[in-house]
């Protein structure tokens, strides 16, 4: 075999778990499959014509400069736009110099791992946590720990105890409309966790790709507002413009952002110059709130339809978090029922979801839970798919 002639792969690579979600998406291509598995934005809201107009303007105005190498930190007009946008949104002063443009916020996780993690560095994750973060950090062979999250966020006493016991280098969280649960931290948890963090040397990684997809006014603080000296905040255009353009940003303490920029130089030199200019042109040509309000309204209606179907068809003894934003609903069945068993039965009837243990390190948790996406399936698919899942769960009892 050819592999016998190759040297062994690095320990870091072998430490990265395969994405069950990516594997299961292959199944979603089957005809008539109803997929609640992907975390896919609805393509009906990709502004194709407006992005095309922006691209034409960029090439006409900037010409060859749009196709040339650029500085690692990113296109300054876009950095300035993001800084002003976030400053206004959060009521804090964000310096454009503290903005680093990324190839999606996922790249930010890898850069943070490069900056801070060594083998067996302790990392605290939510339980369950975003699989992409587990993958990104796993390359640096850390010692992972989970803190359970519920509606509103982690229990503060539990969080304090874990922090004291393990003294983690990083705490990674998605406080607003989390992937996979849809959970949002409340104000009490934000300030309580910040108070605990201030007594430590832990870096807080605040992943924030879903905050603009809120179904009602959201005035809950972000960690970057409450504990800016300790927070690296990640944002993304993937959920609000297009994931295919692969553009996000990081902000935080200037020393951290500067070091992330150095790490990025070694990775890819800089994010796509042309795409940065296109995104900037799109943003200045089109009122962002109008675009966001269309997404919020549609996703909110989709979420309510899925919740209504869940209440109608799922067994009464299941529990779920009612999302007020984002793209996901997290369902927990009674202990003893396994989501992987349910998935096998569901695939046979052309329905997909993601089992909950995919969102824990080494699948160590969530065996009775599963994640469903409501942003991408049609209304007919939601009603039909939830009805099938409800029947299958009742048959398993």
Secondary structure, DSSP 8 states (H G I E B T S, - for coil): -GGGGS----HHHHTS---HHHHHHHHTTSTT-EE-------GGG--HHHHHHHHHHHHHHHGGGGGS---TT--HHHHHHHHHHHHHHHTS---GGGEEEESHHHHHHHHHHHHH--TT-EEEEEES--HHHHHHHHTTT-EEEEEEEETTEE-HHHHHHHHHHH--SEEEE--SS-TTT-----HHHHHHHHHHHHTS--EEEEE-SSTT-BSS------HHHH-GGGEEEEEESTTTT-GGG--EEEES-HHHHHHHHHHHHHHHSSS-HHHHHHHHHHHHHS-HHHHHHHHHHHHHHHHHHHHHHHHHHS-TT-EE---SBSSEEEEE--TT--HHHHHHHHHHTTEE-EEGGGGSGGG-S-TTEEEEE-SSS-HHHHHHHHHHHHHHHHHH-
